Amino acid sequence: MGILCGAGAGALWGLVFLAPELVRSFAPLQLSVGRYLAYGIIATVLIAPRWKKVFSGVRLQDWKALFWLSIFGNTLYYVLVAAAVHAGGIALTSLVLGFMPVAVTIIGSRDKNAVALKSLLPSLMLCAAGAVCIGWQALTMPATSGRPMMGLVYALAALICWTTYAVWNSRCLMRLQHISVHDWNLLTGLVTGGQAMVLLPVAFLAYSGSHSLPEWGRFAAVSAGVAVIASLCGNALWNRMSRLLPLTMTGQMILFETLFGLTYGLLWEQRAPRVLEVSAFVLVIGSVLSCVAVHRRYSARETLPVMDLAA
């Protein structure tokens, strides 16, 4: 069930990489504000009937965690993703973000009763090899395709932000068992929407340029669509998965966003994958499969003594 939830979240999140291409005339900060303002409005409507009940279980330290999680996982992260897509393209951005499993798995291996890091080394080495493929492609990509090196820098910054979010959010969900994953998602939406309100004047006054009425209509539709599909539904599946899987496997589930993001990107660009993209794709898949295999063996060893005693 945890893996299915992770796959579902990845399929929905992968659509995020298409949004900057659909409204290229808008700046990354404007895309972020539009998406999360819609997310906040939807979350407010859904949580309003149970306002007192939900808020009674949230302490001050939980609100602080939600504030920083919203920045690292939503507001700042999406600005960096949109900037990376504008500069380096969908495929480059989605593949770079696919290497979150390395960082998250290393951090998760320090948890109590976690799979030993040395057992996960083959998985991490495969993922690192894929990262080399992407970095080399960014260096050799023709200049006519945009600013690949800047795209790589933005994508790496987004990688750091979301790694922080993935680890912190997973640990918060494990600690706050009295708050449902649905309510945690809505609370995140409330805080993120508040941040979007603060950034609204900056986003639409600091950037010059006029847009036609149809462009504004497309911007509103894309913002609302991404808010519902990725933020509301995708986050709900991810939060559910975070309570079902250990952190060392949670990181590996981020791969599904990469796979779907790359697939959508190639369909949008109407081209076949390049050799280095295929190599990275295969290496990352091998990384996740080997990680799952290690966890299955570890789980079998942990449950075997219990079965013997029962017999």
Sequence and secondary structure as in RCSB ss.txt:
>XXXX:A:sequence
MGILCGAGAGALWGLVFLAPELVRSFAPLQLSVGRYLAYGIIATVLIAPRWKKVFSGVRLQDWKALFWLSIFGNT
LYYVLVAAAVHAGGIALTSLVLGFMPVAVTIIGSRDKNAVALKSLLPSLMLCAAGAVCIGWQALTMPATSGRPMM
GLVYALAALICWTTYAVWNSRCLMRLQHISVHDWNLLTGLVTGGQAMVLLPVAFLAYSGSHSLPEWGRFAAVSAG
VAVIASLCGNALWNRMSRLLPLTMTGQMILFETLFGLTYGLLWEQRAPRVLEVSAFVLVIGSVLSCVAVHRRYSA
RETLPVMDLAA
>XXXX:A:secstr
 HHHHHHHHHHHHGGGGGHHHHTTTS HHHHHHHHHHHHHHHHHHHHGGGHHHHHTT  HHHHHHHHHHHIIIII
HHHHHHHHHHHHH HHHHHHHGGGHHHHHHHHHTTSTT   GGGGHHHHHHHHHHHHHHHHHHHHS GGG  HHH
HHHHHHHHHHHHHHHHHHHHHHHHH TTS HHHHHHHHHHHHHHHHHHHHHHHHHSS     HHHHHHHHHHHHH
HIIIIIIIIHHHHHHHHHHS HHHHHHHTHHHHHHHHHHHHHHHT    HHHHHHHHHHHHHHHHHHHHHHHHHH
HHHHHHHHHH 
